[in-house]
Amino acid sequence: MPSGDPVSTTQVITTEASVAIALGGNLGDPIATLTAVRPMLIRELHGWAARAATQLLLGWSPLFRTAPVGGPPGQPPFVNGVLLVGRAAGGREPWPDALALLGRLQGLEARFGRQRLEHWGPRSLDLDLLWCGDARCSSPQLELPHPRLRQRAFVIGPLAATAAQLVLPGGHQTAAALLAELLSRPGAEPPPLPLPAREGWPEAA
C-alpha cells in the first residue's frame, strides 16, 4: 500500500479540500503507540478513499508533548500530532462518508486498547476527526467541524507546524495566528513542546 506523498509546503491547502485527523495518547508509551499506528492509519485512509480514485497527499506534523486539558487531575502529559490529508491536483470528487472514516479510526483505537471510561480521561490512543472537506455534521456519533477545534492549543500547535497559513473552519484566522492568540490568553495552556524527529516519525518542528 503506498504511503502517500507528503503535502508540499508550497501547495495551497484549504480545509474544504482536505481532511484533518488529530492523534494523541498519554498511557503506556504514547510515542511508540503513535509510531505503530501511523502505517495502519495510512492503510485505513487509502481503503476509505479508494472510491475517490485519487492520490492522497499526507502531511504529518511533528509530535508535541502537551499538558492534559480538562478531565481528572494527575494525568500524565500527552503526546499529540496531526495528519493533514490532501489530494493530488485534479482530485475534485467529494470525500467519502465521514462516518465511515470515523468507524475506521475507532477501530484503530480499539486495537490499541482504547477504553472510554472517563470523560477527557487518560487514553492509550485518541484519533479525532477534525474536519472532512466541507462536510457539516451534528449527531451523537460525530460533529464536524470538531466543536472544540479552535479552543485547543494541543491541536492547533501541530496544525500550525504543518500548515501555518491554513485558514481553519469557523473563522478567518490562520493556524499560526490562532495558536498565537490561544497562547496569549490569561490562563492559557502551556505551549505544546515539539519533540525531536525519530525513527518512524521523521518530522521535526
C-alpha positions in Angstrom: 0.0 0.0 0.0 1.5 3.3 -1.0 2.2 5.7 1.9 1.1 8.8 0.0 3.2 11.7 -0.9 3.9 14.4 1.7 2.0 17.6 1.4 4.2 20.2 -0.2 4.8 23.4 1.8 4.2 25.4 -1.4 0.9 23.6 -2.1 -2.2 25.7 -1.5 -4.2 23.8 1.1 -7.8 24.6 2.2 -10.0 22.9 4.7 -12.7 22.4 2.0 -10.2 20.2 0.0 -8.6 18.4 2.9 -9.2 16.0 5.9 -7.6 16.5 9.3 -7.1 13.9 12.0 -5.7 14.7 15.5 -3.6 11.9 17.1 -2.7 11.6 20.8 -2.3 9.5 23.8 -0.9 9.5 27.4 -0.9 5.9 28.6 1.9 3.5 28.2 4.4 4.7 25.7 2.5 7.2 23.5 5.3 7.8 21.1 5.6 4.1 20.4 1.8 3.9 20.0 1.6 6.8 17.6 4.6 5.4 15.6 2.9 2.0 15.4 -0.5 3.3 14.4 0.9 5.6 11.6 1.2 2.9 8.9 -2.1 1.4 9.9 -3.8 4.8 9.6 -2.3 5.2 6.1 -3.8 1.9 5.1 -7.2 2.8 6.5 -7.2 6.1 4.7 -6.4 4.5 1.4 -9.1 2.0 1.9 -11.6 4.7 2.8 -10.7 6.9 -0.1 -10.4 4.2 -2.7 -13.6 5.1 -4.5 -12.4 8.7 -5.0 -9.6 7.2 -7.2 -7.1 9.9 -6.5 -3.6 10.1 -5.0 -3.6 11.1 -1.3 -1.1 13.7 -0.1 -0.2 13.2 3.6 1.1 16.0 5.8 2.3 14.7 9.2 3.0 17.2 11.9 5.9 16.8 14.3 5.0 15.2 17.6 4.4 17.5 20.6 4.3 16.9 24.3 1.3 18.7 25.8 -0.3 19.2 29.2 -3.6 17.5 29.9 -6.6 19.8 29.5 -9.8 19.1 31.4 -10.5 15.6 32.7 -9.4 14.1 36.0 -6.3 15.6 37.8 -3.0 13.9 37.9 -2.9 12.6 34.3 0.5 12.2 32.6 1.3 14.5 29.8 0.0 13.7 26.3 1.9 13.3 23.0 -0.1 14.9 20.2 0.2 15.2 16.4 -2.0 16.0 13.4 -2.3 14.4 10.0 -3.5 16.6 7.2 -4.8 14.7 4.1 -4.9 16.4 0.7 -5.3 15.1 -2.8 -3.2 15.4 -6.0 -4.2 18.0 -8.5 -7.4 17.1 -10.3 -9.0 15.2 -7.4 -12.2 17.2 -7.1 -14.7 14.4 -6.2 -16.3 14.8 -2.8 -14.6 13.0 0.1 -16.3 9.7 1.0 -18.7 9.5 4.0 -17.1 10.9 7.2 -18.9 8.4 9.4 -17.2 5.6 7.6 -13.8 7.2 8.3 -14.8 7.7 11.9 -15.6 3.9 12.2 -12.1 3.1 10.8 -10.5 5.5 13.3 -12.4 4.0 16.2 -11.4 0.5 15.1 -7.7 1.5 15.3 -8.3 3.0 18.8 -9.8 -0.3 19.9 -6.8 -2.3 18.5 -4.6 -0.2 20.8 -6.8 -0.8 23.9 -8.7 2.5 23.9 -11.4 2.5 26.6 -13.9 5.3 27.1 -14.3 5.1 30.9 -14.0 8.7 31.9 -14.8 12.0 30.0 -11.4 13.5 28.9 -9.7 10.9 30.9 -6.3 9.2 30.1 -6.2 7.2 27.0 -3.9 4.9 25.1 -4.8 6.3 21.7 -7.1 9.1 20.5 -7.9 9.7 16.9 -10.2 12.6 16.4 -11.6 13.7 13.0 -11.3 17.5 13.0 -12.9 18.1 9.6 -13.6 16.2 6.4 -13.7 18.6 3.5 -16.8 20.8 3.7 -18.9 18.2 5.4 -21.1 19.5 8.2 -22.4 17.0 10.7 -24.1 17.2 14.1 -25.1 13.9 15.6 -24.4 11.8 18.7 -21.7 9.9 16.7 -19.9 12.8 15.0 -19.8 16.6 14.9 -18.0 18.3 12.1 -16.0 20.5 12.1 -14.8 19.3 15.6 -16.6 21.6 18.1 -13.5 22.4 20.2 -11.1 22.6 17.3 -10.4 26.3 17.7 -10.0 26.1 21.5 -7.2 23.6 21.9 -3.5 24.6 21.6 -2.6 20.9 21.7 -4.4 20.6 18.3 -3.6 24.0 16.8 0.1 23.7 17.6 0.6 20.6 15.4 -1.6 22.1 12.7 0.4 25.3 12.7 3.6 23.3 12.4 2.2 21.5 9.4 0.3 24.3 7.5 0.8 27.6 9.3 -1.2 29.6 6.8 -4.2 27.2 6.7 -7.4 29.1 7.5 -9.3 26.9 10.0 -13.1 26.3 9.9 -15.3 28.6 11.9 -13.2 31.8 11.4 -10.8 33.7 9.3 -7.6 33.2 11.2 -4.7 31.0 10.1 -3.5 28.2 12.2 -0.4 30.2 13.2 -2.4 33.3 14.2 -4.9 31.3 16.2 -2.1 29.5 18.1 -0.6 32.8 19.0 -3.9 34.1 20.2 -4.6 30.9 22.3 -1.2 31.1 24.0 -1.6 34.8 24.8 -4.9 34.4 26.7 -4.9 34.5 30.5 -4.7 31.1 32.0 -3.7 29.6 28.6 -2.5 26.0 28.2 1.3 25.7 28.3 2.7 25.9 24.8 3.0 22.5 23.1 6.6 21.3 23.3 7.9 20.0 20.0 9.7 16.6 20.2 12.7 15.7 18.1 12.4 13.6 15.0 12.9 9.9 15.5 12.8 6.6 13.6 9.3 6.1 12.4 8.4 9.7 12.8 10.9 11.8 10.9 9.0 15.2 11.1 10.5 17.9 13.3 9.4 21.4 14.1 
